[in-house]
């Protein structure tokens, strides 16, 4: 194994929550303010995933005070405490960029995943 691959392996998180594009998630980020650290939660819909291995990122979008806010998070960042999936959504495409053009409730409209029947 090369030196770079070994360093990348050490940097990657062991346990990553499985989520897909269209899922409604809560991202717990660690914010450092001076000497103190606190956890800040960013809730929204995953509109895209990008990259592989250590360079993997995901974009989360939410509507805040009538304005669309997007944040790109590195998947293996030490500043991300955890990612919780609130509701699993189903999307028919890899990137949900069409949500950017929508207003109001339709901007957050993604079909919920229906549980498989036994």
Secondary structure as GFF3:
##gff-version 3
##sequence-region A 1 118
A	DSSP	alpha_helix	3	11	.	.	.	ID=ss1
A	DSSP	beta_strand	24	33	.	.	.	ID=ss2
A	DSSP	beta_strand	36	50	.	.	.	ID=ss3
A	DSSP	three_ten_helix	53	55	.	.	.	ID=ss4
A	DSSP	beta_strand	57	64	.	.	.	ID=ss5
A	DSSP	beta_strand	67	74	.	.	.	ID=ss6
A	DSSP	beta_strand	80	87	.	.	.	ID=ss7
A	DSSP	three_ten_helix	97	101	.	.	.	ID=ss8
A	DSSP	three_ten_helix	104	108	.	.	.	ID=ss9
###
